[in-house]
Amino acid sequence: MSYIKMIEENRATGKLKEVYESISGKGRKMAHILKVQSLNPEALKSHYQFYRSIMFGKSHLTRAQREMIATVVSVENKCHY
């Protein structure tokens, strides 16, 4: 659970609402790992682009290997993944 103030999708306005909608579309839940940056919409947008690059960009690792690494890191950090 995050101890960082987060703005939920239904409370987002302005730039944050635009960023939320561009990432997940209307009516879908935003991942907590992204919402912790909701106080800074530009950082959120950059973080998401970075994530997309790491998980879906060209790499010597397969998609499954990338997910496995993300899962192991989350478990080590006691973070729900």
Sequence and secondary structure as in RCSB ss.txt:
>XXXX:A:sequence
MSYIKMIEENRATGKLKEVYESISGKGRKMAHILKVQSLNPEALKSHYQFYRSIMFGKSHLTRAQREMIATVVSV
ENKCHY
>XXXX:A:secstr
   S    GGG  HHHHHHHHHHH TT    HHHHTTTT HHHHHHHHHHHHHHHHSS SS HHHHHHHHHHHHH
HTT   
